[in-house]
Amino acid sequence: MNRPLPLVPEDLRRRSSLDSLVRATAAFLRAHVHKIAPECAFKQMFGDDRIGEMVLRAATAPATIADASWAGPMAHATVSQTVVEMATVSAAASLVAAGMKLAFDRFATIHAPGRLVDSSDAGTWVSEDAPASLRVQRITAGTTLSPSKLIVLNAASREQIEGSNIEEVSHALLTESMALALDSAVFGTQAAGVSPAGILNGIAPIPATTGGGLAAMEGDLRALTAALVAVGAGRSPALVVNPVQNTSLTLMAGPHFKIPIWPSNAVAVGTVIMVEPSSFASAFAPTPEFEISSHALLQFQDTPTSDPMAGTPTKSVWQADTIAWRTKLRAAFGMRAPHVAVVNGATW
């Protein structure tokens, strides 16, 4: 008689897209060290993981805008869902999760629709046999999303990669790097260029309430809310703040404060951002691209030069017996309506 196989912990929880992406990264690194195929390394390390294997296969062939069908329907949500699952370490990921999520598919750009700014434009109630009114609707222009390239560079020693903790190491390095990069871009003031425009681009800061303490906090929050209401928002806002202001809000506002608070180290101390998440739109290419090297010369510069020999400091990963890898994501984001306000220099 055939006996049923016992349940194991892996059967009791659903593997997330972030876990699958991390596993794919770990398999690539282990395969590079042991000179075997990534698929073999994945099987040896994790056994059967259909989603992880699909991510692994998709990532070995770079994506093209002309043909995204290779990624398959399962891999389609990998990157966007991975970002959403980073919400515990990234305020931008929380905003992505709460906003409009689109996919590039076969398109080079996507136009995210605008929003109605006046309830009287939404429709009219009419009595029986009476004509409905036709109005010129006041709708925001929306935003056009074009993919920008985000590259995350990481390095680890050969001993770390050969060790049993490579999945945990990959998870920490990938999520922490992506979280900081996304938060800095999303909550920045930069115009569209190499990265998408930050949601604070073109937003005039509201003067901070002076005096400090609870009164200043109340004054700033009222001013931020009023700014959103003035442009047709404010129904379900969220706050993005530095951990310092997050602590102050938690202590002074108390547990009954209902507005979501997303702390981020990418936001300067004293900066308080209020945003309507439903007016935020983002799009991601279906799968990431990986490249690994044990012979590269790395230039440790915030603004690297085109000639690596001209920049300092540099490090040979071959000489240090280190493995470097590059994760490339294509993403875009923007506001469908100007439903964001900011206070700089908060005194609380």
Summary of the structure (lengths in Angstrom):
residues: 348
radius of gyration: 23.7
end to end distance: 70.7
largest distance: 83.7
contacts: 1057
relative contact order: 0.18
helix: 37%
strand: 20%
